[in-house]
Amino acid sequence: MNLPNKLTLFRVVLIPVFIVFMLVPMFECKACEQGSPASYIALGIFILASVTDFFDGIIARKKNLVTDFGKFMDPLADKLLCCSALICLVGVNDNLAVQLPVWGVILIIGREFIISGFRLIAADNGVVIAASYWGKFKTLFQMLLIGLLIVQFKGEVAEIITMVVLYVALALTVISLIDYIIKNRKVLKTFK
């Protein structure tokens, strides 16, 4: 197994550890003013997992280590990481000013299912669908949003920044989906 695939598997292994620090009550700190120690550990794990996503792709392309396993597992690991984080964040700390709306999580996860379906149909027809810049911006803003929501910095400016990132991430989710469907509408013609 090559290094990029090991990094992808490492990211998958980090997901349950991340979830534990996000959800297990014994790691909560009710008296903490600015996020509990567990939230900072969860943020560190999330950042580490996100960094492995960045580097596994660079290494795979630069060293020509692209494999079928990597093509399958890398996007799956990304979806598992982001979707797990978003689901953990729904309803967590409901006394905070900025909440992740359930409809937003449904929108993001729904988009991921639709894109995955498109990719499966395209692959069955021998078509490889590359990631678009809209999709990359969407991922960047979703990861930034997750980080901000994990820590929940206090103060009016921090709350405004978090709200802006939230709505930009949701807008990019819709824009990237529409862009994806328009650019790959030929895949729709393969439905029977």
Backbone torsions as a table, in degrees:
resi	resn	phi	psi	omega
1	MET	NA	130.6	-176.5
2	ASN	-82.2	171.0	-175.6
3	LEU	-60.5	-46.4	178.8
4	PRO	-58.4	-39.6	178.6
5	ASN	-68.5	-35.3	175.5
6	LYS	-64.4	-39.5	177.7
7	LEU	-64.8	-38.5	177.3
8	THR	-63.3	-45.7	178.5
9	LEU	-64.4	-37.6	176.6
10	PHE	-60.0	-40.8	177.6
11	ARG	-61.4	-41.5	178.3
12	VAL	-63.7	-41.0	179.7
13	VAL	-65.6	-33.0	179.9
14	LEU	-68.7	-23.8	-174.8
15	ILE	-59.7	-51.2	179.1
16	PRO	-64.5	-31.6	177.3
17	VAL	-65.5	-44.1	176.0
18	PHE	-57.0	-47.2	-178.2
19	ILE	-61.1	-40.6	178.8
20	VAL	-58.7	-47.7	-179.1
21	PHE	-69.7	-23.7	177.4
22	MET	-78.7	-36.1	-166.9
23	LEU	-116.2	-23.5	-174.8
24	VAL	-72.3	121.7	-174.7
25	PRO	-58.5	-30.0	-177.2
26	MET	-65.1	-14.8	179.2
27	PHE	-96.0	0.5	-179.6
28	GLU	-77.4	156.1	176.9
29	CYS	-132.8	96.6	-177.1
30	LYS	-67.1	-29.1	-176.2
31	ALA	-87.0	-7.4	-176.3
32	CYS	-71.2	133.6	179.6
33	GLU	-74.2	-44.5	-169.9
34	GLN	-124.0	66.4	179.1
35	GLY	78.6	143.8	-178.9
36	SER	-82.7	162.7	174.9
37	PRO	-56.3	-34.6	179.5
38	ALA	-63.2	-36.8	-180.0
39	SER	-67.3	-35.0	177.5
40	TYR	-71.4	-35.7	175.6
41	ILE	-65.4	-44.9	177.7
42	ALA	-59.3	-42.4	178.0
43	LEU	-61.8	-43.3	178.2
44	GLY	-60.8	-42.0	178.4
45	ILE	-64.9	-42.6	179.5
46	PHE	-62.5	-43.9	178.8
47	ILE	-63.5	-44.7	178.6
48	LEU	-59.2	-45.1	179.3
49	ALA	-63.4	-40.7	179.4
50	SER	-65.3	-37.9	179.0
51	VAL	-66.3	-38.4	177.5
52	THR	-63.2	-33.6	177.2
53	ASP	-63.5	-42.6	179.9
54	PHE	-63.1	-47.6	-173.8
55	PHE	-77.1	-32.3	-178.8
56	ASP	-64.1	-36.5	177.9
57	GLY	-68.4	-43.1	179.4
58	ILE	-62.6	-47.2	-178.5
59	ILE	-63.5	-44.2	-177.9
60	ALA	-60.7	-43.5	-178.9
61	ARG	-73.8	-43.5	-176.4
62	LYS	-65.9	-40.9	-176.2
63	LYS	-98.2	9.1	-179.9
64	ASN	55.2	50.3	-179.1
65	LEU	-112.3	26.1	179.6
66	VAL	-71.3	126.8	-179.2
67	THR	-126.9	163.8	175.5
68	ASP	-62.8	-38.7	177.2
69	PHE	-58.7	-46.5	-179.9
70	GLY	-64.7	-40.5	178.7
71	LYS	-61.9	-33.8	-179.8
72	PHE	-83.2	-49.7	-171.6
73	MET	-76.8	-34.1	-176.5
74	ASP	-60.1	-52.8	178.2
75	PRO	-66.2	-32.4	178.1
76	LEU	-64.9	-43.1	178.2
77	ALA	-62.6	-40.5	177.8
78	ASP	-60.8	-47.2	-179.4
79	LYS	-63.9	-42.5	178.5
80	LEU	-61.8	-42.9	-179.6
81	LEU	-63.8	-54.5	-177.0
82	CYS	-65.9	-45.0	-179.3
83	CYS	-65.2	-39.9	176.8
84	SER	-61.2	-44.8	-179.8
85	ALA	-63.2	-45.9	-178.9
86	LEU	-62.9	-42.3	178.9
87	ILE	-64.8	-40.5	177.4
88	CYS	-62.3	-33.3	-175.5
89	LEU	-81.0	-15.0	178.4
90	VAL	-71.3	120.4	176.7
91	GLY	79.0	-1.1	177.8
92	VAL	-76.6	136.0	178.8
93	ASN	51.5	59.9	-175.3
94	ASP	-67.1	-1.4	177.0
95	ASN	-92.5	0.8	-179.3
96	LEU	-84.2	158.1	-174.6
97	ALA	-68.4	-39.4	-176.8
98	VAL	-106.8	116.5	179.6
99	GLN	-113.4	145.0	174.8
100	LEU	-82.5	116.5	-177.7
101	PRO	-71.4	143.1	179.2
102	VAL	-58.6	-41.1	-179.4
103	TRP	-61.5	-32.5	178.1
104	GLY	-66.9	-41.0	178.3
105	VAL	-66.5	-41.7	177.7
106	ILE	-61.4	-42.2	178.2
107	LEU	-60.4	-47.6	-177.8
108	ILE	-65.4	-47.7	-179.0
109	ILE	-67.7	-39.0	176.5
110	GLY	-59.1	-42.6	177.4
111	ARG	-59.6	-42.3	-179.5
112	GLU	-63.6	-39.6	176.9
113	PHE	-64.4	-43.3	-179.3
114	ILE	-62.6	-46.8	-179.3
115	ILE	-64.2	-40.8	178.0
116	SER	-61.9	-40.7	176.7
117	GLY	-62.0	-44.0	176.7
118	PHE	-58.2	-45.6	-177.8
119	ARG	-64.2	-38.7	178.4
120	LEU	-64.0	-45.4	179.5
121	ILE	-63.8	-43.5	179.5
122	ALA	-62.6	-43.2	-179.8
123	ALA	-62.5	-38.0	177.0
124	ASP	-62.5	-26.0	-179.8
125	ASN	-101.1	13.2	176.5
126	GLY	74.1	18.7	-179.3
127	VAL	-105.8	130.0	176.1
128	VAL	-100.7	126.8	-179.5
129	ILE	-104.9	117.9	-179.5
130	ALA	-82.4	154.6	175.6
131	ALA	-70.2	143.0	179.7
132	SER	-97.6	167.8	176.7
133	TYR	-65.1	-34.7	177.2
134	TRP	-60.6	-42.6	178.7
135	GLY	-64.4	-37.9	178.6
136	LYS	-68.3	-40.6	176.5
137	PHE	-64.6	-39.7	177.8
138	LYS	-58.6	-46.9	-179.8
139	THR	-62.9	-43.5	179.0
140	LEU	-58.7	-48.2	-178.7
141	PHE	-69.9	-33.9	176.4
142	GLN	-65.0	-42.3	179.8
143	MET	-67.3	-39.6	176.0
144	LEU	-62.8	-43.9	177.7
145	LEU	-59.3	-46.7	-179.6
146	ILE	-59.1	-45.4	178.0
147	GLY	-58.8	-46.2	179.6
148	LEU	-63.9	-38.8	-179.3
149	LEU	-73.5	-29.7	178.0
150	ILE	-64.6	-46.6	-174.9
151	VAL	-86.4	-35.1	-179.3
152	GLN	52.2	68.9	176.2
153	PHE	-60.1	140.2	-178.3
154	LYS	-89.1	156.8	178.3
155	GLY	114.3	151.8	-175.4
156	GLU	-62.8	-41.9	-179.0
157	VAL	-64.7	-44.4	179.3
158	ALA	-62.1	-40.5	179.3
159	GLU	-65.9	-39.7	178.5
160	ILE	-65.1	-44.5	178.6
161	ILE	-60.1	-44.1	179.6
162	THR	-62.8	-42.4	179.1
163	MET	-64.1	-41.8	178.4
164	VAL	-61.7	-47.3	179.8
165	VAL	-62.3	-39.4	178.2
166	LEU	-58.3	-51.4	-176.2
167	TYR	-73.7	-30.0	173.9
168	VAL	-66.2	-43.1	178.8
169	ALA	-61.3	-42.6	179.4
170	LEU	-67.9	-40.6	178.0
171	ALA	-63.6	-43.4	178.9
172	LEU	-65.4	-30.4	175.9
173	THR	-60.8	-47.1	-179.7
174	VAL	-69.8	-46.7	-178.7
175	ILE	-60.0	-44.8	-178.5
176	SER	-66.9	-33.4	177.2
177	LEU	-66.4	-47.8	179.8
178	ILE	-61.3	-45.9	178.5
179	ASP	-58.5	-43.6	-178.9
180	TYR	-62.3	-45.7	-178.9
181	ILE	-66.0	-44.4	-179.2
182	ILE	-63.1	-47.2	-177.9
183	LYS	-67.5	-24.3	-175.4
184	ASN	-119.2	30.6	-178.0
185	ARG	-63.0	-22.0	177.4
186	LYS	-61.9	-26.3	177.6
187	VAL	-66.1	-34.5	179.0
188	LEU	-62.0	-31.4	-179.0
189	LYS	-69.7	-13.9	-179.3
190	THR	-82.7	-10.7	177.0
191	PHE	-65.2	138.5	-179.8
192	LYS	-117.4	NA	NA
